[in-house]
Amino acid sequence: MIPRAVMALQAMGYEHRLNILIALRDGESTPDDLSRRLDVDTTVIGHHIRYLRDAALVSRRRDGRNVYYRLRDPTVDRLIAEVLHYASQPPRPLP
């Protein structure tokens, strides 16, 4: 359980990967669509998508020549929402 949690957090711990996950909260997308939306080269998107797939955060669906990526399940969406909520809170002073 802990190794899987570490892998998921490491995957989310890079700005491009987190931006990809946030974009996929709106629904499935191709690497080209993500590239345009995030203003990042498609090869960079592909590299990060592979990492997110290895961490079991995203899955893919092939439709002819197109490959669509989406969040693996609703748990990933909730995880992203919690991380974004945490990041939006001002830091609390240490006791």
C-alpha positions, 0 to 999 in steps of 0.5 A, spaced: 500 500 500 505 505 501 509 503 495 503 505 491 501 511 495 509 513 494 508 512 486 502 516 485 504 522 489 511 522 485 507 522 479 503 528 481 509 531 484 511 534 477 508 540 474 506 538 467 503 531 470 499 535 475 496 539 469 495 533 465 491 530 471 487 536 472 486 537 464 483 530 464 478 531 470 474 535 464 474 528 460 478 524 456 483 527 451 488 525 446 496 527 447 495 532 441 489 536 445 493 536 451 499 539 448 495 544 445 491 546 452 497 546 456 502 549 451 507 543 451 510 539 446 506 533 444 513 529 446 513 531 453 506 530 454 507 523 451 513 522 456 509 524 462 503 520 460 507 514 460 509 515 467 502 517 469 499 510 466 505 506 470 502 510 477 495 507 475 493 514 475 490 514 468 488 509 463 487 509 455 482 507 450 484 506 442 479 508 437 482 507 430 488 511 430 487 516 436 488 514 443 484 517 448 487 518 456 482 519 462 483 518 469 483 511 471 477 512 476 473 517 480 478 516 486 484 519 482 479 525 481 478 525 488 485 525 490 486 531 485 481 535 488 484 534 495 491 536 493 488 542 490 484 544 496 490 543 500 494 547 496 489 553 496 489 553 504 494 558 507 500 555 511 498 554 518 504 556 523 507 551 526 505 550 534 
